[in-house]
Amino acid sequence: VQLQASGGGLVMAGDSLRLSCAASGPSFIMYGLAWFRRAPGKEREFVAAITRGYGASRFYSDSVNGRFFISKDVDKSTMILQMNSLKPEDTGVYYCAGSQSEGLTWYSTNESDYLNWGQGTLVTVSS
């Protein structure tokens, strides 16, 4: 599956932003999906993940838990990251990632476990 991220932009601290990741190709429902981000001068880090299937489970990094919400629309082959109460430290390039998984509960916070990546979308949060 090919992934394309969109929705980034420049916002003020406290604002919300919604990122989308559109997938093209078969078997989207079979993929465990995730968002990662790379802040300026830092390593890419895990943000959120959602397991395969319709009744998916969600996981978040401590830094975004309670502010970000990951979801997907299987019929539209799209994954969403709703980001609320944004902070300047949320600034970075956001990447969507996916990997076809056999397990219904599979997810990973390790970027090397994901085989498919979108091109990234820049989020800038101004204080």
C-alpha positions as CSV (number, residue, x, y, z in Angstrom):
1,V,0.0,0.0,0.0
2,Q,1.2,3.6,-0.7
3,L,0.6,6.3,1.9
4,Q,0.2,10.0,1.5
5,A,0.1,12.4,4.4
6,S,-1.5,15.8,4.3
7,G,-3.1,18.5,6.5
8,G,0.0,20.1,8.1
9,G,0.3,23.8,8.5
10,L,1.1,26.7,10.8
11,V,-1.0,27.1,13.9
12,M,-0.9,28.9,17.3
13,A,-0.4,27.1,20.5
14,G,-3.7,25.8,21.8
15,D,-5.1,25.3,18.3
16,S,-6.2,22.1,16.7
17,L,-5.1,20.5,13.5
18,R,-6.2,17.4,11.6
19,L,-3.8,15.3,9.6
20,S,-4.9,12.7,7.0
21,C,-3.1,9.7,5.6
22,A,-4.6,8.4,2.4
23,A,-3.8,4.9,1.4
24,S,-3.9,3.4,-2.1
25,G,-3.6,-0.3,-2.8
26,P,-5.3,-3.4,-1.5
27,S,-5.9,-4.7,1.9
28,F,-5.9,-1.5,3.9
29,I,-7.9,-3.2,6.6
30,M,-5.0,-5.7,7.1
31,Y,-2.5,-2.9,8.1
32,G,-1.4,-1.8,11.5
33,L,-0.9,2.0,11.1
34,A,1.0,4.7,13.0
35,W,2.1,8.3,13.1
36,F,5.6,9.3,13.8
37,R,7.2,12.8,13.9
38,R,10.6,14.3,13.6
39,A,11.2,17.6,15.4
40,P,13.9,19.9,14.2
41,G,17.3,18.4,15.2
42,K,15.8,15.3,16.8
43,E,15.3,11.7,15.9
44,R,12.0,10.5,14.5
45,E,9.7,9.5,17.4
46,F,6.5,7.5,17.8
47,V,3.3,9.5,18.2
48,A,0.3,7.1,17.9
49,A,-0.7,3.7,16.5
50,I,-3.9,1.9,15.6
51,T,-4.3,-1.8,15.0
52,R,-5.7,-3.5,11.9
53,G,-9.4,-4.3,11.4
54,Y,-12.6,-2.4,12.2
55,G,-12.5,-2.7,16.0
56,A,-9.1,-1.3,16.3
57,S,-7.1,-0.5,19.4
58,R,-5.2,2.8,19.8
59,F,-1.9,3.6,21.5
60,Y,-0.3,7.0,22.2
61,S,3.0,8.3,23.3
62,D,3.0,9.9,26.7
63,S,3.6,13.3,25.2
64,V,0.4,13.4,23.2
65,N,-1.9,11.1,25.2
66,G,-5.1,12.9,26.0
67,R,-4.5,15.6,23.3
68,F,-4.3,13.6,20.1
69,F,-6.7,11.0,18.7
70,I,-5.9,8.5,16.0
71,S,-8.7,7.0,13.9
72,K,-9.3,5.4,10.5
73,D,-12.0,5.0,7.9
74,V,-11.5,1.6,6.4
75,D,-14.1,2.2,3.6
76,K,-12.2,5.3,2.5
77,S,-8.7,3.8,3.2
78,T,-7.8,6.9,5.3
79,M,-6.2,7.3,8.7
80,I,-6.7,10.5,10.7
81,L,-4.7,12.2,13.5
82,Q,-6.8,14.8,15.3
83,M,-4.4,17.0,17.2
84,N,-5.8,19.3,19.9
85,S,-4.3,21.7,22.4
86,L,-1.2,21.9,20.3
87,K,2.1,23.0,21.9
88,P,5.3,24.4,20.3
89,E,7.0,21.1,21.1
90,D,4.6,19.4,18.7
91,T,6.3,21.1,15.8
92,G,7.8,18.7,13.3
93,V,7.3,16.7,10.2
94,Y,4.6,14.1,10.7
95,Y,4.8,10.8,8.9
96,C,2.2,8.1,8.5
97,A,3.4,4.5,8.4
98,G,1.9,1.1,8.0
99,S,2.7,-2.5,7.9
100,Q,0.6,-5.5,7.0
101,S,0.1,-7.6,10.1
102,E,-1.2,-11.0,10.9
103,G,-2.1,-10.2,14.5
104,L,-5.3,-8.3,15.3
105,T,-3.5,-6.7,18.3
106,W,-0.2,-5.9,16.5
107,Y,1.2,-2.5,16.8
108,S,4.7,-1.1,17.3
109,T,6.4,2.1,18.5
110,N,9.5,1.2,16.6
111,E,9.8,2.8,13.1
112,S,11.8,-0.1,11.8
113,D,8.8,-2.3,12.1
114,Y,6.8,-0.3,9.5
115,L,7.4,-1.1,5.8
116,N,5.2,1.6,4.2
117,W,5.7,5.3,4.7
118,G,4.1,8.5,3.6
119,Q,6.2,11.5,2.5
120,G,5.6,13.6,5.7
121,T,3.6,16.8,6.3
122,L,5.0,19.8,8.3
123,V,3.3,21.0,11.4
124,T,4.5,24.2,13.0
125,V,3.1,25.4,16.3
126,S,3.8,29.0,17.2
127,S,3.8,30.2,20.8
